[in-house]
Amino acid sequence: MLSGIILYSLAAIYLIISFKKNKLKTKLALISAWKMFRKVLPDLLAIMLFVGLTLSLLSPDLISSVIGENSGLLGMVYSTILGSVALVPSFIVFPLGRTLVQNGAALPQVAVLMSTLMSVGLATLTMEQKIFGRSFAYARNASAIIMSLLFAWIVWVVMV
């Protein structure tokens, strides 16, 4: 909480300094930032709604049984499959990971889930095939899964 207050205070101070240096550029930057925020807001709200509904339906006991400390390799497989469905931006993934850990999920399983959420996208695979070609799309997604599992294994080794 304190770090958030410090960061917002610093942002406000730098905004004031920027405004004093050049009012026009600062106003244009704020307008541009507002436009970007408006574009992201529907996706952000949808994902927040999805996460909220998911966490309200899934009890901490269920989360810990599926991807908790005792779920082991099977929990890693579940996390990999779940995370591979769609590409999700990091500003959504990190709070989700924290919430899952607070509700009983194990770090290696959350690590692979977060990593695959940000790097593997089976939902976007057809679009990726059209743009980059089939072999590249499959190779990229396969290597992202392998790297995510390697990352989770490293977290597992370090945490145990």
C-alpha positions as CSV (number, residue, x, y, z in Angstrom):
1,M,0.0,0.0,0.0
2,L,2.8,2.4,0.9
3,S,4.7,1.7,-2.3
4,G,1.5,2.6,-4.3
5,I,1.2,5.9,-2.5
6,I,4.9,6.6,-3.1
7,L,4.6,5.8,-6.9
8,Y,1.4,7.8,-7.3
9,S,3.0,10.7,-5.5
10,L,6.1,10.5,-7.7
11,A,3.9,10.4,-10.8
12,A,2.0,13.5,-9.6
13,I,5.2,15.4,-8.9
14,Y,6.6,14.5,-12.3
15,L,3.3,15.5,-14.0
16,I,3.5,18.9,-12.3
17,I,7.1,19.3,-13.4
18,S,6.2,18.4,-16.9
19,F,3.2,20.7,-16.9
20,K,5.5,23.6,-15.8
21,K,8.0,22.8,-18.5
22,N,5.6,22.5,-21.4
23,K,1.9,22.8,-20.9
24,L,1.0,21.9,-24.5
25,K,3.1,18.7,-24.6
26,T,1.8,17.6,-21.2
27,K,-1.8,18.1,-22.2
28,L,-1.3,16.2,-25.5
29,A,0.4,13.4,-23.6
30,L,-2.5,13.2,-21.1
31,I,-5.1,13.2,-23.9
32,S,-3.1,10.4,-25.7
33,A,-2.9,8.4,-22.4
34,W,-6.7,8.9,-21.9
35,K,-7.4,7.6,-25.4
36,M,-5.2,4.5,-24.8
37,F,-6.9,3.9,-21.5
38,R,-10.3,4.1,-23.1
39,K,-9.3,1.5,-25.7
40,V,-8.0,-0.9,-23.0
41,L,-10.8,-0.4,-20.5
42,P,-13.4,-2.8,-22.0
43,D,-10.9,-5.6,-22.1
44,L,-9.6,-4.8,-18.7
45,L,-13.2,-4.8,-17.2
46,A,-14.0,-8.0,-19.0
47,I,-11.0,-9.8,-17.6
48,M,-11.5,-8.4,-14.1
49,L,-15.1,-9.6,-14.3
50,F,-14.0,-13.0,-15.5
51,V,-11.3,-13.3,-12.7
52,G,-13.8,-12.1,-10.1
53,L,-16.5,-14.6,-11.2
54,T,-13.9,-17.4,-11.4
55,L,-12.6,-16.7,-7.9
56,S,-16.2,-16.4,-6.5
57,L,-17.1,-19.8,-8.0
58,L,-13.8,-21.5,-7.1
59,S,-13.1,-21.9,-3.4
60,P,-9.6,-21.7,-2.1
61,D,-9.8,-25.4,-1.3
62,L,-10.6,-26.3,-4.9
63,I,-7.8,-24.0,-6.2
64,S,-5.3,-25.6,-3.8
65,S,-6.4,-29.1,-4.8
66,V,-6.1,-28.5,-8.5
67,I,-2.9,-26.3,-8.6
68,G,-1.8,-26.3,-4.9
69,E,1.3,-27.6,-3.3
70,N,0.2,-31.2,-3.4
71,S,-1.0,-31.2,-7.1
72,G,2.6,-31.7,-8.3
73,L,3.2,-32.4,-12.0
74,L,-0.5,-32.9,-12.7
75,G,-1.2,-29.4,-11.4
76,M,1.6,-28.1,-13.7
77,V,-0.2,-29.8,-16.7
78,Y,-3.5,-28.3,-15.7
79,S,-1.9,-24.9,-15.4
80,T,-0.2,-25.3,-18.8
81,I,-3.4,-26.3,-20.5
82,L,-5.4,-23.5,-18.9
83,G,-2.8,-20.9,-19.6
84,S,-2.4,-21.9,-23.2
85,V,-5.9,-21.0,-24.2
86,A,-5.6,-17.2,-24.7
87,L,-3.0,-14.5,-24.7
88,V,-3.6,-12.2,-21.7
89,P,-1.7,-9.0,-21.0
90,S,0.8,-8.9,-18.2
91,F,-1.0,-6.2,-16.3
92,I,-3.8,-8.7,-15.8
93,V,-1.7,-11.8,-15.3
94,F,0.4,-10.6,-12.3
95,P,-2.5,-9.6,-10.1
96,L,-4.2,-12.9,-11.0
97,G,-1.1,-14.8,-10.0
98,R,-0.9,-13.1,-6.7
99,T,-4.6,-13.8,-6.0
100,L,-4.2,-17.4,-6.9
101,V,-1.2,-17.8,-4.5
102,Q,-3.1,-16.1,-1.7
103,N,-5.9,-18.6,-2.3
104,G,-3.7,-21.7,-2.0
105,A,-2.1,-22.2,-5.4
106,A,1.5,-23.3,-5.5
107,L,4.2,-21.1,-6.9
108,P,5.5,-23.4,-9.7
109,Q,1.9,-24.1,-10.9
110,V,1.2,-20.3,-10.9
111,A,4.5,-19.6,-12.6
112,V,3.6,-21.9,-15.5
113,L,0.1,-20.6,-15.7
114,M,1.3,-17.0,-15.8
115,S,4.0,-17.7,-18.3
116,T,1.7,-19.6,-20.7
117,L,-1.0,-16.9,-20.3
118,M,1.4,-14.3,-21.6
119,S,3.3,-16.4,-24.2
120,V,1.0,-19.1,-25.6
121,G,-2.2,-18.4,-27.4
122,L,-4.2,-21.2,-28.9
123,A,-7.2,-18.9,-29.4
124,T,-5.1,-16.7,-31.6
125,L,-3.3,-19.5,-33.4
126,T,-5.3,-19.2,-36.7
127,M,-4.5,-15.5,-36.9
128,E,-0.8,-16.2,-36.2
129,Q,-0.8,-18.9,-38.9
130,K,-2.2,-16.5,-41.5
131,I,0.4,-13.8,-40.6
132,F,3.5,-15.8,-39.9
133,G,2.8,-19.2,-41.4
134,R,1.8,-22.6,-39.9
135,S,5.3,-23.9,-39.1
136,F,6.4,-20.7,-37.3
137,A,3.1,-20.4,-35.3
138,Y,3.4,-24.0,-34.1
139,A,7.1,-23.7,-33.4
140,R,6.6,-20.4,-31.4
141,N,3.8,-21.8,-29.3
142,A,5.6,-25.1,-28.7
143,S,8.8,-23.3,-27.6
144,A,6.7,-21.0,-25.4
145,I,5.2,-24.0,-23.7
146,I,8.6,-25.6,-23.2
147,M,10.1,-22.4,-21.9
148,S,7.1,-22.0,-19.5
149,L,7.6,-25.5,-18.1
150,L,11.3,-24.9,-17.8
151,F,10.6,-21.7,-15.9
152,A,8.1,-23.5,-13.6
153,W,10.7,-26.2,-13.0
154,I,13.3,-23.7,-12.0
155,V,10.8,-22.0,-9.6
156,W,10.0,-25.5,-8.2
157,V,13.7,-26.3,-7.6
158,V,14.5,-22.9,-6.1
159,M,11.4,-23.0,-3.8
160,V,11.9,-26.6,-2.5
